[in-house]
Amino acid sequence: MLELKNINFTTGSRKILEDITYTFEKGKIYAVLGNNGVGKSTLARIIMGLDGYKGNHGGKIFFEGQDITDTNITERAKLGITMAWQEPARFEGLGVKEYLTLGKRIKLSENELIEILNLVGLNPFYLHRKVDKTLSGGERKRIELASLIILKPKFAIFDEPDSGIDMMSNIMIERIFKMITANGGSVLSITHREEIAEIADEAFLICSGRIKAEGDPKKVSEVYKTTCDNCAHINVPIDFFENEVKL
């Protein structure tokens, strides 16, 4: 479905990503593990085609056989690629109902919207709230997750999906991921938490801008826990592992 070929990204004199090559299959959940600052979110922004990242990286990106390397975020969104941010945006004056239905362009009944809000742990009253500073970070996160359910994306990127949400919501996050894959989409979850990574079908570990282990999520999590927990990534040389570990 989505293929990364030799993705490189440098800022100043620092290499953030180096030779990232990976293929994501349709209908699967993937997790990328790694400490803060190793390039996980940079990779997500490159896939999404955000300004400052699109065209400023080496390598190629293919989606459903099409080269999308030079397409912008709007074009990628139209193809079915979307992203849930670690810190969801506020929209002063915009109602939750309007946000979820893209200003009524998505035709859903109020009962259908209420059902989706229930899935993310919110009551029907939120349809009458605004997506503004009156909402907590956790509430905005849940509303954003509801919007992804409605969009039925082909490829959904979740940047720290549990950020701002209590630990008990891991089950909810897993349910959302599986709803997306049941509709034929794929999920990429960026995390540093093993519990979230182990929801995935496959996982990979980024260290110093390179994929250092990939395969079974539990095994990749173990590699992460044993080699990266006590590791200050800024001091790790690019050849920290001699070879990529396939698990």
TANOR-V612237 format. One record per residue. RES is the residue in one letter. SS is DSSP state (helix for helix, strand for strand, loop for the rest). PSI is psi in radians with two decimals (999 if undefined). Layout:
BEGIN
res:RES ss:SS psi:PSI
res:RES ss:SS psi:PSI
END
This chain:
BEGIN
res:M ss:loop psi:-1.00
res:L ss:strand psi:2.31
res:E ss:strand psi:2.26
res:L ss:strand psi:2.28
res:K ss:strand psi:1.94
res:N ss:strand psi:0.88
res:I ss:strand psi:2.19
res:N ss:strand psi:2.54
res:F ss:strand psi:2.25
res:T ss:strand psi:2.40
res:T ss:strand psi:2.15
res:G ss:loop psi:-2.19
res:S ss:loop psi:0.06
res:R ss:strand psi:2.25
res:K ss:strand psi:2.08
res:I ss:strand psi:-0.79
res:L ss:strand psi:2.49
res:E ss:strand psi:2.02
res:D ss:strand psi:0.88
res:I ss:strand psi:2.02
res:T ss:strand psi:2.18
res:Y ss:strand psi:2.56
res:T ss:strand psi:2.21
res:F ss:strand psi:2.23
res:E ss:loop psi:2.73
res:K ss:loop psi:2.41
res:G ss:loop psi:0.32
res:K ss:loop psi:2.71
res:I ss:strand psi:2.26
res:Y ss:strand psi:2.62
res:A ss:strand psi:2.47
res:V ss:strand psi:2.14
res:L ss:strand psi:2.76
res:G ss:loop psi:2.71
res:N ss:loop psi:2.91
res:N ss:loop psi:2.39
res:G ss:loop psi:0.11
res:V ss:loop psi:-0.10
res:G ss:loop psi:0.11
res:K ss:helix psi:-0.90
res:S ss:helix psi:-0.54
res:T ss:helix psi:-0.75
res:L ss:helix psi:-0.74
res:A ss:helix psi:-0.75
res:R ss:helix psi:-0.59
res:I ss:helix psi:-0.79
res:I ss:helix psi:-0.68
res:M ss:helix psi:-0.36
res:G ss:loop psi:0.58
res:L ss:loop psi:2.62
res:D ss:loop psi:2.42
res:G ss:loop psi:-0.28
res:Y ss:loop psi:-0.78
res:K ss:loop psi:2.22
res:G ss:loop psi:-0.13
res:N ss:loop psi:0.30
res:H ss:loop psi:2.76
res:G ss:strand psi:2.84
res:G ss:strand psi:-3.09
res:K ss:strand psi:2.65
res:I ss:strand psi:2.24
res:F ss:strand psi:2.42
res:F ss:strand psi:2.08
res:E ss:loop psi:0.74
res:G ss:loop psi:-0.07
res:Q ss:strand psi:2.36
res:D ss:strand psi:1.94
res:I ss:loop psi:0.25
res:T ss:loop psi:-0.69
res:D ss:loop psi:0.15
res:T ss:loop psi:2.68
res:N ss:loop psi:3.12
res:I ss:helix psi:-0.64
res:T ss:helix psi:-0.76
res:E ss:helix psi:-0.66
res:R ss:helix psi:-0.66
res:A ss:helix psi:-0.68
res:K ss:helix psi:-0.50
res:L ss:helix psi:-0.26
res:G ss:loop psi:0.25
res:I ss:strand psi:2.28
res:T ss:strand psi:2.93
res:M ss:strand psi:2.34
res:A ss:strand psi:2.14
res:W ss:loop psi:2.67
res:Q ss:loop psi:-0.67
res:E ss:loop psi:1.69
res:P ss:loop psi:2.63
res:A ss:loop psi:2.72
res:R ss:loop psi:2.55
res:F ss:loop psi:1.62
res:E ss:loop psi:2.22
res:G ss:loop psi:-0.21
res:L ss:loop psi:2.25
res:G ss:strand psi:2.71
res:V ss:helix psi:-0.74
res:K ss:helix psi:-0.75
res:E ss:helix psi:-0.67
res:Y ss:helix psi:-0.80
res:L ss:helix psi:-0.53
res:T ss:loop psi:0.21
res:L ss:loop psi:0.90
res:G ss:loop psi:0.68
res:K ss:loop psi:0.17
res:R ss:loop psi:-0.45
res:I ss:loop psi:2.13
res:K ss:loop psi:1.80
res:L ss:loop psi:2.47
res:S ss:loop psi:2.86
res:E ss:helix psi:-0.65
res:N ss:helix psi:-0.66
res:E ss:helix psi:-0.70
res:L ss:helix psi:-0.70
res:I ss:helix psi:-0.71
res:E ss:helix psi:-0.72
res:I ss:helix psi:-0.70
res:L ss:helix psi:-0.69
res:N ss:helix psi:-0.67
res:L ss:helix psi:-0.58
res:V ss:loop psi:0.22
res:G ss:loop psi:0.46
res:L ss:loop psi:2.57
res:N ss:loop psi:2.91
res:P ss:helix psi:-0.40
res:F ss:helix psi:-0.47
res:Y ss:helix psi:-0.33
res:L ss:helix psi:-0.33
res:H ss:helix psi:0.18
res:R ss:loop psi:2.95
res:K ss:strand psi:2.60
res:V ss:loop psi:1.24
res:D ss:loop psi:-2.84
res:K ss:loop psi:-0.16
res:T ss:loop psi:-0.29
res:L ss:loop psi:2.48
res:S ss:loop psi:2.92
res:G ss:helix psi:-0.69
res:G ss:helix psi:-0.68
res:E ss:helix psi:-0.74
res:R ss:helix psi:-0.64
res:K ss:helix psi:-0.76
res:R ss:helix psi:-0.68
res:I ss:helix psi:-0.68
res:E ss:helix psi:-0.70
res:L ss:helix psi:-0.67
res:A ss:helix psi:-0.68
res:S ss:helix psi:-0.59
res:L ss:helix psi:-0.63
res:I ss:helix psi:-0.76
res:I ss:helix psi:-0.69
res:L ss:helix psi:-0.44
res:K ss:loop psi:1.05
res:P ss:loop psi:2.74
res:K ss:loop psi:-0.59
res:F ss:strand psi:1.97
res:A ss:strand psi:2.23
res:I ss:strand psi:2.24
res:F ss:strand psi:1.98
res:D ss:strand psi:1.88
res:E ss:loop psi:1.16
res:P ss:loop psi:-0.41
res:D ss:loop psi:0.00
res:S ss:loop psi:2.17
res:G ss:loop psi:0.02
res:I ss:loop psi:2.47
res:D ss:loop psi:2.77
res:M ss:helix psi:-0.51
res:M ss:helix psi:-0.19
res:S ss:helix psi:0.08
res:N ss:helix psi:-0.65
res:I ss:helix psi:-0.71
res:M ss:helix psi:-0.76
res:I ss:helix psi:-0.77
res:E ss:helix psi:-0.70
res:R ss:helix psi:-0.73
res:I ss:helix psi:-0.78
res:F ss:helix psi:-0.78
res:K ss:helix psi:-0.48
res:M ss:helix psi:-0.70
res:I ss:helix psi:-0.78
res:T ss:helix psi:-0.53
res:A ss:helix psi:-0.46
res:N ss:loop psi:0.14
res:G ss:loop psi:0.04
res:G ss:loop psi:3.00
res:S ss:strand psi:2.69
res:V ss:strand psi:2.37
res:L ss:strand psi:2.03
res:S ss:strand psi:2.14
res:I ss:strand psi:2.14
res:T ss:strand psi:2.85
res:H ss:loop psi:0.21
res:R ss:loop psi:2.21
res:E ss:helix psi:-0.60
res:E ss:helix psi:-0.65
res:I ss:helix psi:-0.71
res:A ss:helix psi:-0.62
res:E ss:loop psi:-0.06
res:I ss:loop psi:-0.46
res:A ss:loop psi:2.80
res:D ss:loop psi:-0.64
res:E ss:strand psi:2.69
res:A ss:strand psi:2.77
res:F ss:strand psi:2.66
res:L ss:strand psi:2.24
res:I ss:strand psi:2.25
res:C ss:strand psi:2.22
res:S ss:loop psi:0.70
res:G ss:loop psi:0.04
res:R ss:strand psi:2.68
res:I ss:strand psi:2.10
res:K ss:strand psi:-0.29
res:A ss:strand psi:2.56
res:E ss:strand psi:2.72
res:G ss:strand psi:-2.33
res:D ss:loop psi:2.20
res:P ss:helix psi:-0.69
res:K ss:helix psi:-0.69
res:K ss:helix psi:-0.69
res:V ss:helix psi:-0.70
res:S ss:helix psi:-0.67
res:E ss:helix psi:-0.72
res:V ss:helix psi:-0.77
res:Y ss:helix psi:-0.82
res:K ss:helix psi:-0.69
res:T ss:helix psi:-0.39
res:T ss:helix psi:-0.37
res:C ss:loop psi:-0.39
res:D ss:loop psi:-0.66
res:N ss:loop psi:0.39
res:C ss:loop psi:2.14
res:A ss:loop psi:1.87
res:H ss:helix psi:-0.46
res:I ss:helix psi:-0.29
res:N ss:helix psi:0.02
res:V ss:loop psi:2.15
res:P ss:loop psi:2.76
res:I ss:loop psi:-0.39
res:D ss:loop psi:0.62
res:F ss:loop psi:-0.76
res:F ss:loop psi:2.44
res:E ss:loop psi:-0.66
res:N ss:loop psi:2.76
res:E ss:loop psi:2.43
res:V ss:strand psi:2.11
res:K ss:strand psi:2.17
res:L ss:loop psi:999
END
